[in-house]
Amino acid sequence: MPFKAVILIAVFLQFTKEAFPFSHFPMYSSLSPSADYMFVTDGNDQPIPVIGALGTSTGTMKKMYKTRMKAVAKGRKPTAADKAVAARQVLAVVVEQAVSTRRFARPDNGLKLYRVEILRSGERIQMSTKLLAMLPAVVQPRGALP
């Protein structure tokens, strides 16, 4: 791009107030006092590389969980039972998709979906980890082919 065009664009952006780092959008001007993330382990609580093993990210699983939780709660505040149902559904769907594409073979000792919540209160930071869902171990019948 010619130098004059770059200068014109820079001047234009300065006048429209949309030039990094001077944007008027306060995306990161204040942080939320809470954040959360999810992770998946096998039945022995050994973390599983979700993208490589299941073909999705934990961020996508988190969005699926929130969507399913709203659907299960049907407009009311989700109960612990609603959250558990939504989490089991998410874990089951993700595993089913991964198995059907031959990306993943479910571990013999099951799978667990966890949510970690991080809360900031003043200068203190607290973390809590909660088991959301568990898929039981797969038991192969005797003599069955894997």
C-alpha positions in Angstrom: 0.0 0.0 0.0 1.4 3.4 -0.9 2.6 5.6 1.9 0.1 8.4 1.1 -2.8 5.9 1.4 -1.6 4.7 4.8 -1.3 8.3 6.0 -4.9 9.1 4.8 -6.3 6.0 6.5 -4.5 6.9 9.7 -5.9 10.5 9.6 -9.4 9.2 8.8 -9.2 6.7 11.8 -8.0 9.5 14.1 -11.0 11.6 13.2 -13.5 8.7 13.5 -11.9 7.8 16.9 -11.5 4.1 15.9 -7.8 3.7 16.0 -6.0 1.3 18.4 -5.3 2.0 21.2 -7.7 5.0 21.3 -11.0 3.2 20.5 -14.1 4.4 22.3 -15.3 0.9 22.9 -14.5 0.0 26.6 -14.1 -3.7 26.0 -11.4 -4.1 28.6 -11.8 -1.0 30.7 -13.3 -3.0 33.6 -13.0 -6.6 34.4 -15.8 -8.8 35.6 -15.5 -9.9 39.2 -16.0 -13.5 38.1 -14.9 -15.8 35.3 -15.2 -19.5 34.6 -13.8 -22.2 32.4 -14.4 -25.9 31.8 -12.2 -28.9 31.4 -12.6 -32.6 30.8 -10.9 -35.5 32.5 -11.0 -39.3 32.3 -12.4 -41.3 35.2 -9.1 -41.0 37.1 -9.2 -37.2 36.9 -6.4 -37.0 34.3 -7.1 -34.1 32.0 -7.9 -34.9 28.4 -6.7 -32.7 25.5 -10.2 -31.7 24.4 -9.5 -30.2 21.0 -7.3 -33.1 19.9 -9.5 -35.9 21.5 -13.0 -34.5 21.1 -12.7 -32.2 18.2 -14.1 -29.2 20.0 -12.9 -26.6 22.5 -13.9 -26.1 26.1 -15.1 -22.6 25.1 -17.6 -24.2 22.7 -18.6 -26.7 25.3 -19.2 -23.8 27.7 -21.5 -22.1 25.2 -23.3 -25.4 24.6 -23.8 -25.9 28.3 -25.3 -22.4 28.8 -27.6 -22.9 25.8 -28.8 -26.3 27.0 -29.2 -25.1 30.6 -31.5 -22.3 29.4 -33.5 -24.9 27.4 -33.8 -27.3 30.3 -34.8 -24.5 32.7 -37.5 -23.3 30.3 -37.4 -19.6 31.4 -37.0 -20.1 35.1 -33.8 -19.9 37.1 -31.8 -23.1 36.5 -31.7 -25.5 39.5 -28.8 -27.8 40.3 -30.7 -30.6 38.6 -31.2 -28.5 35.4 -27.4 -27.8 35.4 -26.6 -31.5 35.8 -28.9 -32.5 33.0 -27.5 -29.8 30.7 -23.9 -30.8 31.5 -24.6 -34.5 30.9 -26.2 -33.7 27.6 -23.2 -31.6 26.4 -20.7 -34.2 27.4 -22.7 -37.0 25.7 -23.2 -35.0 22.5 -19.6 -34.1 22.2 -18.4 -37.6 22.9 -21.0 -39.1 20.5 -19.8 -36.7 17.7 -16.1 -37.6 18.4 -16.8 -41.3 18.4 -18.9 -41.2 15.2 -16.0 -39.4 13.4 -13.6 -42.0 14.8 -11.7 -39.2 16.4 -12.0 -40.5 19.9 -12.6 -43.8 21.8 -14.1 -43.2 25.2 -11.7 -44.2 28.0 -12.6 -47.4 29.8 -12.8 -45.5 33.1 -15.4 -42.8 31.9 -15.3 -39.1 31.5 -15.9 -36.1 33.7 -16.8 -32.5 32.9 -15.7 -29.9 35.4 -16.3 -26.1 35.8 -13.8 -23.9 37.5 -15.2 -20.5 38.8 -12.8 -17.7 39.7 -14.2 -14.9 41.9 -12.5 -11.7 42.7 -13.5 -9.8 45.8 -11.3 -6.8 46.5 -7.7 -8.1 46.6 -8.7 -11.7 47.2 -9.2 -14.3 44.4 -11.0 -17.5 45.1 -11.2 -20.6 42.8 -13.7 -23.3 43.1 -13.9 -26.5 41.0 -17.2 -28.4 40.6 -17.9 -31.7 38.9 -20.8 -31.0 36.4 -21.3 -34.3 34.7 -19.8 -37.8 34.5 -20.2 -40.4 31.8 -19.7 -43.9 33.1 -17.1 -46.3 31.9 -17.8 -48.3 28.8 -18.0 -52.0 29.6 -17.2 -54.2 26.6 -19.2 -57.5 26.7 -16.9 -60.5 27.0 -15.7 -61.6 23.6 -16.8 -58.4 21.9 -14.5 -56.8 19.4 -13.3 -53.3 20.3 
